[in-house]
Structures are given as C-alpha cells and as structure tokens.
C-alpha cells in the first residue's frame, strides 16, 4: 500500500467519522454501543422535521370544549393573549353582504392586516392605510379615516389595527402610529416612530405596543400617545412579509422579532424577564433558515406557544422561560389552542394537531401545494387556522376556504371566494369575515 493511498484512505475515514455526528470509532467498527442518553431527541438539521403522528397518542381521543359565542375580535389574534379556543358560528352559514374597502394588493403593496370587530362595527385598513368602519349587520359604511402619507412613502405597506377603550390604533409601513375615535373616525393622536411597521399593534391595560421592522418595540399610553418605554432586539437584514403582534397576559408582554428572538417583559416598565431564540441550530441555506417569528405567539394557561419559520415550535413556561417541549416544525401562521390541543399550519402545507401539554403529534393532514399539482404551477399559500363550531377553517392564496375536522383532520368542505386571500378569517357574533387581496370584505352568517 503506497503512502499516497494510505493518506487518501485516512482522509476518507476521518471524513466519515466527522459526518457521523455523535458516533464513535467503537460504533463504526462494530463494538458494543453504550446505552443512549435518556431524554427526548429533537431534530438539529432543518430537513429533520417532525411530521409523523406519535404512536404514543394514536389512541387518544381529541376532545374539545363546546363552542362559545364571542362578541368582539378587537385585535390581531382575537384577544391580547391570542388564545381564542373554540368559537361559535351559526349553522349553514352563507354570504350575506360584500363591500369594497378601498385599495387592494398589487405588485408594490400588500394587504396584510386582518379586520377587527368591536360591538356592531368592523374596522378594516386597505393597502393605502385608509381605515374604514362598517356596520356588521348591513355592511354599510359608518366612517372613513385617511392619514396623510408623505410622498416618499407612497409605496409603503404593512401594519394593522387594534382597538381598546373606544379607540382604534393603526400601525403603518411608513413609521407613523395613530389613535382614532372608534365612534367618529376622528384623529386623537399621531406619533412618528423609529421605523416602518409591518406588524399590527397589540393593546391591553392602557398600553399599546408597536413593533418596527428593525425589531424595536415601543410601548405607549393609549390615551395620550406618550412613549412609556422601548426595547430593541437584534436587527435582521432579511425577513418575511408581514409581522406578528406581541401577546399579553396580565403584567407579561411576550414579544416576537424577525431575528427569531422571543422576549418576555414586564408590561409596566419593559424589564426583560426571560428570552429565547427560535433560530435553527445549524444553518443550511438562505430562505429556509430565516428565523422570523411571523405568527404571533399565544399565551394560554401559563404557557407561551411560538413557532419560527426556520423550524422551531416551542412551548415555554411564561414565568421563567423554561422550555416545556419543542418540535421540529416550521411555520409562519399563529398557532391555535383549544382544550388540550394545538393546531398549526406548517411551511410544508400541512396542518397539525398536537397535544398542548407534551407537543405530541396526534394527526397531520397534507394540503394542496399547487393549483396545478401535475405541473407544479400556481403555488398555494395557506393562512389560519381558526376553530369555529367543530371546524378548522383555513384560507388559500388561490381564493378557496377549506374546513377540516379538528378531531381527525378529514376535509369537511370548501368555499370558493371571489378572489385570492392572504390572511385568515376573523369571527365575532357567530359570523365569519373574509378579506380578499382585492379588498373585498365578505360577511358569512
């Protein structure tokens, strides 16, 4: 055997050992392996995702609390905690009215903000930041607010709405925040913030929270607009369209950033209680490794649930930041909690049902990825889910709403909408509301 051959052979052996991760030389040459360390295995590479139902819960019956009627949907996610559980709609619902809210999406602008509902009014913001209030019963316009947009920001987009104590709060893609009277549409205050906003505001207990695209959180007084405190996460040069709202539970504010960071802070002063990072352990690409927490976190019964685009679904103790469980599932939509189960849309066009306490996968249902699956043309982007009257409802970018059984994952029905849709529906007063990319607001009841 020549020296040259020996060197090549040694290189191959060393490369094999290095690629084997935690394997030892004893493992490779066949000696008896040591018993594995106890504990749950989690994927460390992005392609090693959790996508198989857990046999430990294969016989577990999915049981949900009975649906309840909610009167309002005052902010993104339905409430400050984003935990809405099982909501109620009427039987055999159908479209009762459709209205045009203003400017729709185009190549330069996106329509990203969900409607909000308070009492007998539904508030929407179009792609040019015009806010309109409609009557939920008839669809009649009540008022319209047109902010003055600087000429240089004419193509800005993003932001959203939230309501509290008779005021409607607007975040915008050109870096200004507004408080508007919910009854008249008159401007109460206007503030210039540190940067543009893609995410909707969150509000509770007299404080409204705004997140800028460079990962700054600003807490403001709802009455005066006075800045109370701020916090900065890591700046991220790349991110996904849109953004998520903070989740609020009592005196705790949980803030998601496009960097994959999640912070829990004291609502009264911004003091950090704990932090976590949902970035991938190893990086293996470009878009797939964006750690953006685009779906809003959810706080339910003392636990924070959050998912990142890069493949981290976690449950975290709200008090101390300890991870309770983790799964290798990536997503950009807000998880939905009901009873002892969590529902989630993944990046792989799958809808999951997991146990809330242990994160075990009960069932997974694949969804159509393309309008033309044969030629793989017309990719479909799914939004949701929401849970109403024993149905998970999701919407597709091809203009279709699907209903799926929350118990088995079986499809229950579909509705063809008049246009593409990029945001999930909202529900209040036993009615469903859809907002299409062409700025059509449709009420079903």
Buried (B, 14 or more C-beta within 10 A) or exposed (E): EEEEEEEEEEEEEEEEBEEEEEEEEEBEEEEEEEEEEEEEEEBEBBEEBBBEBBEEBEEEEBEBEEBEEBEBBBBBBBBBBBBBBBBBBBEEBEBEBEBEBBBBBEEEBBBBBBBBBBBBBBBBBBBBBBBBBBBBBEBEEBBBBEBEBEEEBEEBBBBBBBBBEEBBBBBBBBBBBBBBBBBEBEBBBBBEBBBBBBBBBBBBEEBBBBBBBBBBBBBBBBEEBEEBBBBEBBEBEEBBEBBBBBBBBEEBBBBBBBBBBBBBBEBEEBEEBBBBBBBBEEEEEEEBBBBBBBBBBBBBEEBBBBBBBBBBBBBBBBEEBEEBBBBBBBBBBBBBBBBBBBBBBBBBBBBBBBBBBBBBBBBBBEBBBBBEEEEEEEEBBBBBBBBBBBBBBBBBBBBBBBBBBBBEBEEBEEBEBEBBBBBBBBBBBBBBBBBBBBBBBBBBB
